[in-house]
Amino acid sequence: MGDKEITIGYEELNRIEIYCSKCGAAVLIDTQTTMEWGRFEHCPICGTELSDKLKASLAAYGRFFRELSESKSKVRFRLKAPAL
């Protein structure tokens, strides 16, 4: 039997949680409410700088949301449904 899936619009993926590689602190970033979230560079708890790869990924994630919303296209993700 195939895996069950759920479908969600890309707008539902606007919140991302990032964990510091040094202290483990989590930062929740909401792309709909945080204007400068793509410029997040340091852990707010211990000050550790994010890796260049993570910073580039965050910038790309921000561009994804901005450009997709400007495109007026309908995009949905299909995710494996959690087991009950």
Secondary structure, DSSP 8 states (H G I E B T S, - for coil): ----EEEEEGGGG-EEEEE-TTT--EEEEETTT-TTGGG--B-TTT--B--HHHHHHHHHHHHHHHHHHHHT---EEEEE----
